[in-house]
């Protein structure tokens, strides 16, 4: 059974920013391909949440590559998957917001 996927406000903002960038800089076809690839990735994660690499030893935060320029950060809970951020690898790391804070 597939888990429910919940978008955090940050992940949704990130996703919309990337779509706006693609629409402005590239073509409608590239934008559509990105959205379709993201939808397929989310369907796969919903069915097999542990398929991608775990990036935190303390909690179940994982990352999944969408394209060579974008990856998705998500956290697995018992009954759902929370999308924490969609990260654009072309941005300088110090200029991006922290996408999750480990619990102390």
C-alpha positions as CSV (number, residue, x, y, z in Angstrom):
1,X,0.0,0.0,0.0
2,X,1.3,3.4,-1.0
3,X,1.9,6.0,1.7
4,X,0.3,9.5,1.5
5,X,2.7,12.2,0.4
6,X,2.5,15.6,2.1
7,X,4.2,18.7,0.6
8,X,5.8,21.1,3.1
9,X,5.4,24.8,2.3
10,X,9.2,25.0,1.6
11,X,9.1,22.0,-0.8
12,X,6.1,23.5,-2.6
13,X,7.8,26.9,-2.9
14,X,11.0,25.2,-4.1
15,X,9.1,23.2,-6.7
16,X,7.2,26.3,-8.0
17,X,10.5,28.3,-8.2
18,X,12.1,25.6,-10.3
19,X,9.1,25.4,-12.6
20,X,9.1,29.2,-13.0
21,X,12.8,29.1,-13.8
22,X,12.3,26.3,-16.4
23,X,9.4,28.2,-18.0
24,X,11.4,31.4,-18.2
25,X,14.7,29.9,-19.3
26,X,13.9,26.7,-21.2
27,X,10.8,25.4,-23.0
28,X,7.4,24.2,-22.2
29,X,8.5,20.7,-23.2
30,X,11.4,20.8,-20.6
31,X,9.1,22.0,-17.9
32,X,6.5,19.3,-18.7
33,X,9.2,16.7,-18.6
34,X,10.4,17.9,-15.2
35,X,6.9,17.8,-13.7
36,X,6.2,14.3,-15.2
37,X,9.5,13.0,-13.9
38,X,8.7,14.4,-10.4
39,X,5.3,12.8,-10.5
40,X,6.8,9.4,-11.4
41,X,9.4,9.7,-8.7
42,X,6.7,10.5,-6.1
43,X,4.7,7.5,-7.1
44,X,7.7,5.3,-6.7
45,X,8.6,6.8,-3.3
46,X,5.0,6.4,-2.1
47,X,5.2,2.6,-2.9
48,X,8.8,2.1,-1.9
49,X,9.8,4.9,0.6
50,X,13.2,3.4,1.5
51,X,14.4,3.0,-2.1
52,X,16.6,6.2,-2.0
53,X,19.7,7.0,0.0
54,X,19.3,7.9,3.7
55,X,21.2,11.1,4.4
56,X,20.7,11.2,8.2
57,X,21.6,8.5,10.7
58,X,19.4,10.0,13.4
59,X,16.1,10.1,11.4
60,X,14.7,8.7,8.2
61,X,15.5,11.7,5.9
62,X,16.4,10.6,2.4
63,X,17.3,12.2,-0.9
64,X,16.1,11.3,-4.4
65,X,17.6,12.6,-7.6
66,X,14.9,14.1,-9.9
67,X,17.3,15.4,-12.6
68,X,21.0,16.0,-12.6
69,X,20.2,19.6,-11.3
70,X,17.4,18.8,-8.8
71,X,16.9,16.5,-6.0
72,X,14.1,15.9,-3.5
73,X,14.6,15.7,0.3
74,X,11.9,13.7,2.1
75,X,11.2,12.1,5.5
76,X,9.4,8.8,6.1
77,X,6.9,8.6,8.9
78,X,4.8,5.6,9.8
79,X,1.7,6.7,7.9
80,X,3.0,9.3,5.4
81,X,6.0,10.8,3.6
82,X,6.8,14.5,4.1
83,X,8.5,16.3,1.3
84,X,10.9,18.7,2.9
85,X,12.6,20.4,0.0
86,X,13.3,20.3,-3.7
87,X,16.9,21.4,-4.0
88,X,18.5,23.0,-7.0
89,X,22.1,21.9,-7.3
90,X,23.0,24.9,-9.3
91,X,22.6,27.2,-6.4
92,X,25.5,27.9,-4.1
93,X,25.0,25.9,-0.9
94,X,25.5,28.8,1.4
95,X,22.8,30.8,-0.4
96,X,20.2,28.0,0.1
97,X,18.0,27.7,3.2
98,X,18.5,24.7,5.5
99,X,16.0,22.2,4.4
100,X,15.8,20.3,7.7
101,X,17.1,20.7,11.2
102,X,18.1,17.6,13.1
103,X,16.3,17.1,16.5
104,X,18.5,17.5,19.5
